[in-house]
Amino acid sequence: MAALDEKLLQILVCPVDRGPLVHTDDVLYNPRLRRAYRIDEGIPVLLADEARQVEDDDEHARLAGSA
């Protein structure tokens, strides 16, 4: 898992809905929109057009922390 500063995680938001993100695996995840933003070499890539849509319910549950 990429190490991100806790203070940074508290201020980062989804660029689409401005809501909070969940840090899991090597992504920042928006469970409301089911969008996963990758982290490249410790740098979050928070570009709306670079996000991956999570269609699988099991993956969504795992990323959202409810699995």
N, C-alpha and C positions, 0 to 999 in steps of 0.2 A: 504494500500500500504506500502510495506517495505521502511523504511527510509534509503536511501543510500546517502553517502556524495557526493556532487556535483563534487568535484575534482576527486573522484574515478570514477564516471560515465563518466567523460571526458577522462579517460585513458583506461577504459575497452573496449575491442573489441571482436568480434566474433572469436572464436578459429579456425573456418573453413576458412573464407575469410579475416580475420583481419580488417573488416569494423566496423563502429560504430553501437552501439546498442541503441534501444529505450526503455526507462524505462516506463512501464505501468503495471497496476494491480500489481501482484506480480511476474512479469517476466521481463527479459531483452530480447528484441525481435530484430531479424535480418529480416527486411522486404524484403531484396534482396533474401535471401534463404528460407524465411518463417519458420524460426526456433525460437522457444521460449525456453529460458533458465530459469529455476525456480530460485527463491530466497528462501533459507531455513534459517529462523531465522535471516534475515538480511545479509546472506552470499550468493553471487551469485554463482551458480553451473555452471561454464563455461566449462563443459566437452562435447565434440562433441557427444559422445555416450549417453549422458543423455538428450540431447535436444529433444524437442517435435516438430515434423513436423506439421505445421498448414496448413491443406488442405481446410478448409472452407473459402470462400471468404469474408463473413461478419466478421468472427473473424479476418482475416488478416487485413481488413480495420480498425477495431476497435483497434487492437494492433499497427498498423502502425500510428494511429492518424488521419486517413482520414475519419473516420466514423462520 
